[in-house]
């Protein structure tokens, strides 16, 4: 599977072949030509990831309802991004911008501001990537592979084919990733309740567990003060995502918000 | 580029549309009315209201975005 995906990454340069891959917008934005479905897979693969799969379920398991914030967070993030996206895309397309920093430089006529935006974008994405690597490490460990070397190798290959093919690489691989994720989720949602005796059983058991724990903030529902935390966590996450992710939609027409 | 991109945008349309207010609905439905759905009943196949309502809210978000998109495109 790993070999297959890596090969796919390197071959991605051939997909929707560009005249000149050396052009920055071919590399960085896939030629601005990704259609709706491709973008849907790309953004889906981008958004629903180690964080969604490992970190959030862990939170729900440990603390109950508050971990569910991830659902309202993703619900609100799309309308928010949509609002800004239309403008960002049409202007970027006309002027040939590749990154939000370009847009900022033109709009506010300040290279300093653009530089700050670029730096912030890079720095803000770093913890996110670190988290992805931790997620990979956890998965590998569960498979029995320990140590840092596998991570380094995996990351090196990722860097190599992204360097080579630009945005096309993650886009193509997103197809594979999303398919796998769909498969896992559908199976989990059907098989787990079946094996454990139904949703009633599962929530009942959870309720008992949380009732027995000393922490007043956990539970199958949100306790009083926790409600505000929940709402602000969802909203804050949406804002964070919004500021680090507005670059990827610049690669395709606005018909991508859903 | 010194000129404001807004002024060189040749399309007459403005991005301000009353439809954009509809984009607030998902926000309201998921966060502002939180105390209203923070409960177990009515449940769907054993799943408490809190959970399945928020999953259903995904549909609200999608519908709103879709409507705004359709109504505001040229």
Interface residues (C-beta under 8 A of the other chain):
Chain A: X65 X68 X71 X72 X74 X75 X76 X78 X79 X80 X82 X83 X86 X87 X90 X91 X94 X95 X103 X105 X106 X107 X109 X198 X199 X200 X201 X202 X203 X220 X221 X222 X227 X230 X231 X234 X235 X254 X255 X257 X258
Chain B: X1 X2 X4 X5 X6 X8 X9 X11 X15 X20 X23 X24 X26 X27 X30 X31 X32 X34 X35 X38 X39 X40 X45 X46 X47 X48 X50 X51 X54 X55 X57 X58 X60 X61 X62 X64 X65 X66 X68 X69 X72 X73
